[in-house]
Amino acid sequence: MGFACGEFEIESVLPAAKMFQASVLDADQLFPKIMSQAIKSAELLQGDGGAGSIRKVKLVEGDSYMKHKVDALDKETFVYNYTIFEGDTLTDKFEKIVYETKWESTPAGGSIFKSSVKFYTLPGFDVPGESLLNKSKEKATAMVKAVEAYLQAN
């Protein structure tokens, strides 16, 4: 098994608490609305949304899906960690993809979304290159900006 990881940060003008609420706690209802070009639906299959819960996200592209397990959810420190363990997102190359995320406040009243991503490849596949890490950052940036725009408009 191979392994690759990367980290990135994305700034927002909105407070960490507001961004965490929308992008994590309200994500199942919000993302299909504001990111309808990518996400069809999201549903909780098991648990209450906290650690140990299983969520299924149906994607628009190729009528695909992914399942992820919530590894950690801390509403006080704005931490959300999860592992994608099943679905088309793994593309038969990955055993799992692990995300560790956190929203932090900035002195100006905005926030920073901090994320690390770890790709675990199946035997026989090369460790992913910089382009895969860049794709993860691009998708996260699109999510942060879509949430931010929605919250500013509403």
JONOR-V809960 format. One record per residue. RES is the residue in three letters. SS is DSSP state (~ for helix, > for strand, _ for the rest). PHI is phi in radians with two decimals (* if undefined). D_FIRST is the distance of its C-alpha to the first C-alpha in Angstrom with 2 decimals. Layout:
res->{RES	RES}
ss->{SS	SS}
phi->{PHI	PHI}
d_first->{D_FIRST	D_FIRST}
This chain:
res->{MET	GLY	PHE	ALA	CYS	GLY	GLU	PHE	GLU	ILE	GLU	SER	VAL	LEU	PRO	ALA	ALA	LYS	MET	PHE	GLN	ALA	SER	VAL	LEU	ASP	ALA	ASP	GLN	LEU	PHE	PRO	LYS	ILE	MET	SER	GLN	ALA	ILE	LYS	SER	ALA	GLU	LEU	LEU	GLN	GLY	ASP	GLY	GLY	ALA	GLY	SER	ILE	ARG	LYS	VAL	LYS	LEU	VAL	GLU	GLY	ASP	SER	TYR	MET	LYS	HIS	LYS	VAL	ASP	ALA	LEU	ASP	LYS	GLU	THR	PHE	VAL	TYR	ASN	TYR	THR	ILE	PHE	GLU	GLY	ASP	THR	LEU	THR	ASP	LYS	PHE	GLU	LYS	ILE	VAL	TYR	GLU	THR	LYS	TRP	GLU	SER	THR	PRO	ALA	GLY	GLY	SER	ILE	PHE	LYS	SER	SER	VAL	LYS	PHE	TYR	THR	LEU	PRO	GLY	PHE	ASP	VAL	PRO	GLY	GLU	SER	LEU	LEU	ASN	LYS	SER	LYS	GLU	LYS	ALA	THR	ALA	MET	VAL	LYS	ALA	VAL	GLU	ALA	TYR	LEU	GLN	ALA	ASN}
ss->{_	_	>	>	>	>	>	>	>	>	>	>	_	_	_	~	~	~	~	~	~	~	~	~	~	_	~	~	~	~	~	~	~	~	_	_	_	_	>	>	>	>	>	>	>	>	_	_	_	_	_	_	_	>	>	>	>	>	>	_	~	~	~	_	>	>	>	>	>	>	>	>	>	>	_	_	_	_	>	>	>	>	>	>	>	>	>	~	~	~	_	_	_	>	>	>	>	>	>	>	>	>	>	>	>	_	_	_	_	_	>	>	>	>	>	>	>	>	>	>	>	_	_	_	_	_	_	_	_	~	~	~	~	~	~	~	~	~	~	~	~	~	~	~	~	~	~	~	~	~	~	~	~	_}
phi->{*	-1.73	-2.63	-2.47	-2.52	-2.78	-2.31	-2.72	-2.31	-2.34	-1.55	-2.36	-1.45	-1.64	-1.11	-1.01	-1.05	-1.19	-1.19	-1.12	-0.97	-1.26	-1.43	-2.07	-1.24	-1.80	-1.05	-1.03	-1.53	-1.38	-1.06	-1.07	-1.37	-1.63	-2.25	-1.12	-1.29	-2.15	-2.11	-1.39	-2.80	-2.50	-2.53	-1.47	-1.60	-2.65	1.59	-1.90	1.77	-1.49	-0.92	1.63	-1.24	-2.06	-2.17	-1.99	-2.04	-1.63	-1.76	-1.27	-1.08	1.13	0.88	-1.70	-2.62	-2.57	-2.04	-2.37	-1.85	-1.35	-1.55	-2.71	-2.50	-2.22	-1.24	-1.43	-1.82	1.05	-1.80	-2.49	-2.09	-2.65	-2.16	-1.39	-2.12	-2.67	2.13	-1.15	-1.04	-1.35	0.84	0.96	-2.00	-2.02	-1.31	-2.88	-2.29	-1.97	-1.99	-2.12	-2.23	-2.73	-1.73	-2.15	-1.35	-1.91	-1.03	-1.42	1.71	-1.59	-2.68	-2.26	-1.60	-1.92	-2.46	-2.13	-2.26	-2.19	-1.81	-1.95	-1.50	-1.33	-0.99	1.64	-1.95	-1.24	-1.13	-1.08	-1.56	-1.05	-1.12	-1.19	-1.15	-1.12	-1.09	-1.07	-1.17	-1.05	-1.14	-1.15	-1.08	-1.06	-1.13	-1.05	-1.18	-1.18	-1.12	-1.02	-1.10	-1.09	-1.15	-1.21	-1.41	-2.06}
d_first->{0.00	3.80	6.78	10.40	13.56	17.23	20.58	23.80	27.28	29.82	33.48	35.85	39.60	39.55	39.18	35.89	37.31	38.36	35.11	33.05	35.44	35.20	31.54	30.17	32.95	34.71	31.74	32.00	35.57	35.49	32.52	33.75	37.08	36.18	33.04	34.29	33.01	29.39	29.62	31.71	31.43	29.66	30.33	29.62	28.63	28.55	29.88	32.17	29.87	28.93	25.95	24.51	25.94	24.28	25.28	25.17	25.77	27.18	26.83	29.53	27.46	27.14	28.12	24.54	23.38	20.76	20.75	19.97	20.60	22.72	21.31	24.41	27.69	30.42	33.54	35.19	32.63	31.31	27.67	25.46	21.77	19.84	16.55	16.31	14.92	16.72	18.51	18.89	17.58	13.98	15.08	12.92	10.09	8.95	8.37	10.76	12.69	14.61	18.03	20.39	23.84	27.31	30.73	32.97	36.68	38.26	41.77	43.10	42.36	39.29	35.65	32.27	29.12	26.25	22.67	19.22	16.23	12.54	10.08	6.67	5.40	5.21	4.78	7.65	7.93	8.97	8.62	11.72	14.96	17.99	19.38	16.98	17.81	21.42	21.38	20.39	23.29	25.61	25.08	25.62	28.66	30.10	29.74	31.41	34.19	34.84	35.19	37.34	39.57	40.01	40.98	43.38	45.04	45.41}
